[in-house]
Amino acid sequence: MYAKKTILLVEDNPDDEALVLRVLRKYNLANEIVIARDGVEALDYLFGTGAYAGRDLGQTPQVVLLDLKLPKIDGLEVLRRVRQDPRTRLQPVVILTSSKEEVDRIKGYSFGVNSYIRKPVDFDQFTESVRQLGLYWLLLNEPPPQVLL
């Protein structure tokens, strides 16, 4: 179920993607990091459709790190669909965004996000935020049991 510590990183900014990957790898926080660069790709991974058809849905990510401003389908819509489906309703999701819009934070929590983190602009602060995020969600947090349908 959560044996492999997999993170699904949903991020369309190549610089932010590279920095998150660098930090997670530096601290050995995940066995596998799957990248989705838009909302459609994220949903395909989570539901085993499209390019991920046939993926073992029993191997769920320990956490989804979700940007909001994504191409094709935005992060809030991804979150809404994840929470609506009984197979993914309990999936831990953390919004990791540069958005300072209060409405995004309100919608994120109303749609059931587990945590909302603004990306710091400062390199060192961003690095430390990702490190702490990884430590908490991959080492300290106990994920929910997988719901079998």
Secondary structure, 3 states (H helix, E strand, C coil): CCCCCEEEEECCCHHHHHHHHHHHHHCCCCCEEEEECCHHHHHHHHHCCHHHCCCCCCCCCCEEEECCCCCCCCHHHHHHHHHHCCCCCCCCEEEEECCCCHHHHHHHHHCCCCEEEECCCCHHHHHHHHHHHHHHHHHHCCCCCCCCC
